């Protein structure tokens, strides 16, 4: 019975932190272990922050460029399909030429129906 009473009186402490750097008291404890630890921890946090900024900039640029490139390539592929279909028609393959021209317009038609459905 006495052991149970003593364990109830025991105080347990738990400390957590969040972020790239520990609190100053924790940095001081790291310094006691090795004098170079606080400087290395701060440098690591700065390097991580710089890498995070670069990643976010690249991601933002990719989100800007990707739709534009998609539109440009879709347009170029459509034009190439129309030219190929016209060439095939002039070379005596009208059915194949019409199919190729139709397939060149299919992305435009599909996106129009999809956009109409989304609205």
MARGU-611908 format. One line per 5 residues: number of its first residue (from 1); their letters; for each residue x, y, z of N, C-alpha, C. Coordinates in Angstrom, 1 decimal. Each point is the difference from the previous one (the first is absolute). Layout:
REM MARGU-611908
NUM	a	X,Y,Z,X,Y,Z,X,Y,Z; ...
This chain:
REM MARGU-611908
1	xxxxx	0.8,-1.2,0.0,-0.8,1.2,0.0,0.9,1.3,0.0; 1.0,-0.1,0.7,0.9,1.1,0.1,0.7,0.3,-1.4; 0.3,-1.0,-0.8,0.6,0.2,-1.3,-1.0,0.7,-0.9; -1.3,-0.3,0.1,-1.0,0.6,-0.9,-0.1,1.5,0.3; 0.1,0.3,1.3,-0.1,1.4,0.4,1.2,0.8,-0.4
6	xxxxx	1.1,-0.6,0.0,1.2,0.7,-0.5,0.0,0.2,-1.5; -0.5,-1.0,-0.7,-0.1,0.2,-1.5,-1.0,1.0,-0.4; -1.1,0.2,0.8,-0.9,1.1,-0.3,0.6,1.4,0.3; 0.9,0.1,0.9,0.6,1.3,0.2,1.1,0.3,-1.0; 0.4,-0.9,-0.8,1.0,0.2,-1.0,-0.5,1.0,-1.1
11	xxxxx	0.9,0.9,-0.3,-0.3,1.0,-1.0,0.7,-0.3,-1.3; -0.7,-0.1,-1.1,0.6,-0.3,-1.3,-0.1,1.3,-0.8; 1.1,0.4,-0.6,0.0,1.2,-0.8,0.4,-0.4,-1.5; -0.7,0.6,-0.9,0.3,-0.2,-1.4,0.0,1.3,-0.7; 1.0,0.2,-0.9,0.1,1.3,-0.7,0.2,-0.3,-1.5
16	xxxxx	-0.8,0.7,-0.8,0.1,-0.1,-1.4,0.2,1.4,-0.6; 0.5,0.0,-1.2,0.1,1.2,-0.8,-0.2,-0.3,-1.4; -0.4,1.0,-0.8,-0.2,-0.2,-1.4,0.7,1.1,-0.7; 0.6,-0.3,-1.1,0.7,1.0,-0.8,1.4,-0.4,-0.4; 0.6,0.8,-0.7,1.4,-0.3,-0.5,1.0,0.1,1.1
21	xxxxx	-0.2,0.8,1.1,1.0,0.2,1.0,-0.6,-0.3,1.4; 0.7,-0.7,0.8,-0.4,-0.2,1.4,0.0,1.3,0.8; -0.6,0.0,1.1,0.0,1.2,0.9,1.5,0.2,0.5; 0.3,1.3,0.4,1.3,0.3,0.4,0.6,-0.9,1.2; -0.9,-0.4,0.9,0.5,-0.9,1.1,0.5,-1.3,-0.6
26	xxxxx	-0.8,-0.5,-1.0,0.4,-1.3,-0.6,1.3,0.2,-0.8; 0.2,1.1,-0.6,1.2,0.3,-0.7,1.2,0.0,0.9; -0.2,0.6,1.2,1.0,0.0,1.0,0.4,-1.4,0.5; -1.0,-0.9,0.1,0.3,-1.4,0.3,0.8,-0.6,-1.1; -0.3,0.3,-1.2,0.7,-0.6,-1.1,1.5,0.5,0.0
31	xxxxx	0.1,1.3,0.4,1.3,0.6,0.1,0.9,-0.6,1.0; -0.7,-0.5,1.1,0.8,-0.7,1.1,0.5,-1.3,-0.5; -0.8,-0.6,-0.9,0.5,-1.3,-0.6,1.1,0.2,-1.0; -0.1,1.0,-0.8,1.0,0.3,-1.0,-0.1,1.4,-0.4; 1.0,0.8,0.2,-0.1,1.5,-0.3,-0.4,0.3,-1.4
36	xxxxx	0.2,-0.8,-0.9,-0.3,0.3,-1.4,-1.5,-0.3,-0.4; -0.7,-0.8,0.9,-1.4,-0.4,-0.3,-0.9,1.2,-0.3; -0.1,1.1,0.8,-0.9,1.0,-0.3,0.2,0.7,-1.3; 1.2,0.3,-0.4,0.3,0.6,-1.3,-0.4,-1.0,-1.1; 0.3,-1.2,0.2,-0.3,-1.0,-1.1,-1.5,-0.1,-0.1
41	xxxxx	-0.8,0.0,1.1,-1.4,-0.1,-0.1,-0.6,1.2,-0.7; 0.5,1.2,0.4,-0.5,1.2,-0.7,0.3,0.0,-1.5; 1.2,-0.4,-0.3,0.4,-0.1,-1.5,-0.9,-1.0,-0.7; -0.3,-1.1,0.6,-0.8,-1.0,-0.6,-1.4,0.6,-0.2; -0.6,0.7,1.0,-1.3,0.7,-0.2,0.0,1.0,-1.1
46	xxxxx	1.1,0.8,-0.1,0.1,1.0,-1.1,0.1,-0.7,-1.4; 0.8,-1.1,-0.1,0.1,-0.7,-1.2,-1.4,-0.6,-0.4; -0.7,-0.5,0.9,-1.3,-0.7,-0.2,-1.0,1.1,-0.5; 0.1,1.2,0.6,-0.9,1.1,-0.4,0.3,0.4,-1.4; 1.2,0.2,-0.3,0.4,0.4,-1.4,-0.4,-1.0,-1.0
51	xxxxx	0.2,-1.3,0.3,-0.5,-1.1,-0.9,-1.5,0.0,-0.2; -0.7,0.3,1.1,-1.5,0.1,-0.1,-0.4,1.1,-0.8; 0.6,1.1,0.1,-0.3,1.2,-0.9,0.2,-0.3,-1.5; 1.1,-0.6,-0.3,0.3,-0.4,-1.4,-1.0,-1.0,-0.5; -0.4,-1.0,0.8,-1.0,-1.0,-0.4,-1.3,0.7,-0.3
56	xxxxx	-0.4,0.9,0.9,-1.3,0.7,-0.2,0.0,0.9,-1.3; 1.1,0.6,-0.2,0.1,0.8,-1.3,-0.1,-0.8,-1.2; 0.7,-1.2,0.0,0.0,-0.9,-1.1,-1.5,-0.5,-0.2; -0.6,-0.4,1.0,-1.4,-0.5,-0.1,-0.9,1.1,-0.5; 0.1,1.2,0.4,-0.8,1.1,-0.5,0.2,0.2,-1.5
61	xxxxx	1.3,0.0,-0.4,0.3,0.2,-1.4,-0.6,-1.2,-0.8; 0.1,-1.2,0.5,-0.5,-1.2,-0.7,-1.5,0.2,-0.2; -0.7,0.4,1.1,-1.5,0.2,-0.1,-0.3,1.1,-1.0; 0.8,0.9,-0.2,-0.2,1.1,-1.0,0.2,-0.5,-1.4; 1.1,-0.7,-0.2,0.4,-0.4,-1.4,-0.7,-1.2,-0.5
66	xxxxx	-0.3,-0.9,0.8,-0.6,-1.3,-0.5,-1.3,0.2,-0.8; -1.0,0.8,0.5,-1.2,0.2,-0.8,0.3,0.7,-1.4; 0.9,0.9,0.0,0.4,0.7,-1.2,0.6,-0.9,-1.0; 0.9,-0.8,0.5,0.7,-1.0,-0.9,-1.1,-1.0,-0.5; -0.9,-0.4,0.8,-1.0,-1.0,-0.4,-0.9,0.6,-1.1
71	xxxxx	-0.3,1.3,0.1,-0.9,0.6,-1.0,0.8,0.2,-1.3; 1.3,0.3,0.1,0.8,0.2,-1.2,0.2,-1.3,-0.8; 0.3,-1.1,0.8,0.2,-1.3,-0.7,-1.2,-0.5,-0.5; -1.2,0.2,0.7,-1.3,-0.5,-0.6,-0.3,0.7,-1.3; 0.3,1.3,0.0,-0.2,0.8,-1.2,0.9,-0.5,-1.2
76	xxxxx	1.3,-0.2,0.3,0.9,-0.5,-1.0,-0.4,-1.4,-0.5; -0.4,-0.9,0.9,-0.4,-1.3,-0.4,-1.2,0.0,-0.9; -0.9,0.9,0.4,-1.3,0.2,-0.8,0.4,0.5,-1.4; 0.8,1.0,-0.1,0.4,0.5,-1.3,0.8,-1.1,-0.8; 0.8,-0.8,0.6,0.7,-1.1,-0.7,-0.9,-1.0,-0.5
81	xxxxx	-1.1,-0.3,0.8,-1.0,-1.0,-0.4,-0.8,0.5,-1.2; -0.3,1.3,0.0,-0.7,0.5,-1.1,0.8,0.0,-1.3; 1.3,0.4,0.1,0.9,-0.1,-1.1,0.2,-1.4,-0.5; 0.2,-0.9,0.9,0.1,-1.4,-0.4,-1.3,-0.6,-0.7; -1.1,0.4,0.6,-1.3,-0.4,-0.6,-0.2,0.6,-1.4
86	xxxxx	0.4,1.2,-0.2,-0.1,0.6,-1.3,0.9,-0.6,-1.0; 1.2,-0.3,0.4,1.0,-0.7,-0.8,-0.5,-1.4,-0.4; -0.5,-0.7,0.9,-0.5,-1.4,-0.3,-1.2,0.1,-1.0; -0.9,1.0,0.2,-1.1,0.2,-0.9,0.5,0.3,-1.4; 1.0,0.9,-0.1,0.5,0.4,-1.4,0.8,-1.2,-0.6
91	xxxxx	0.5,-0.9,0.8,0.7,-1.1,-0.6,-0.9,-1.2,-0.3; -1.3,0.2,0.1,-0.9,-1.0,-0.5,-0.5,-0.9,1.2; 0.1,0.4,1.2,-0.5,-0.8,1.1,-1.0,0.9,0.8; -1.2,0.3,-0.6,-0.9,0.9,0.6,-0.6,-0.5,1.3; -0.2,-1.3,0.1,-0.6,-0.5,1.3,1.0,0.1,1.1
96	xxxxx	1.2,-0.4,-0.2,1.0,0.1,1.0,0.3,1.5,0.4; 0.0,0.9,-1.0,0.2,1.4,0.2,-1.1,0.6,0.9; -1.3,-0.4,-0.3,-1.1,0.5,0.9,0.1,-0.5,1.4; 0.4,-1.3,0.2,0.2,-0.5,1.3,1.1,0.7,0.8; 1.1,0.3,-0.7,1.1,0.7,0.6,-0.4,1.4,0.4
101	xxxxx	-0.7,0.7,-0.9,-0.5,1.4,0.3,-1.0,-0.1,1.1; -0.9,-0.9,0.0,-0.9,-0.2,1.1,0.7,-0.2,1.4; 1.0,-0.9,-0.1,0.7,-0.2,1.3,0.8,1.2,0.4; 0.4,0.9,-0.9,0.7,1.2,0.4,-0.9,0.9,0.7; -1.3,0.0,-0.3,-1.0,0.9,0.6,-0.6,-0.7,1.3
106	xxxxx	0.3,-1.3,0.2,-0.6,-0.6,1.1,0.4,0.6,1.4; 1.2,0.4,0.3,0.3,0.6,1.3,-0.8,1.3,0.2; -0.2,0.8,-1.1,-0.8,1.2,0.1,-1.4,-0.3,0.4; -0.6,-1.0,-0.7,-1.4,-0.4,0.2,-0.1,-0.6,1.4; 0.9,-0.8,0.4,-0.1,-0.7,1.4,0.1,1.1,1.0
111	xxxxx	0.9,0.9,-0.1,0.2,1.1,1.1,-1.2,0.9,0.0; -0.7,0.2,-1.2,-1.2,0.9,0.0,-1.1,-0.7,0.7; -0.2,-1.3,-0.2,-1.1,-0.7,0.7,0.3,-0.1,1.5; 1.3,-0.2,0.3,0.4,-0.1,1.4,-0.3,1.3,0.7; 0.4,1.1,-0.6,-0.2,1.4,0.6,-1.5,0.3,0.1
116	xxxx	-0.7,-0.4,-1.0,-1.5,0.2,0.1,-0.6,-0.8,1.2; 0.5,-1.2,0.1,-0.5,-0.9,1.1,0.4,0.6,1.4; 1.2,0.6,0.1,0.5,0.5,1.3,-0.8,1.3,0.3; -0.5,0.7,-1.0,-0.7,1.3,0.3,-1.4,-0.4,0.4
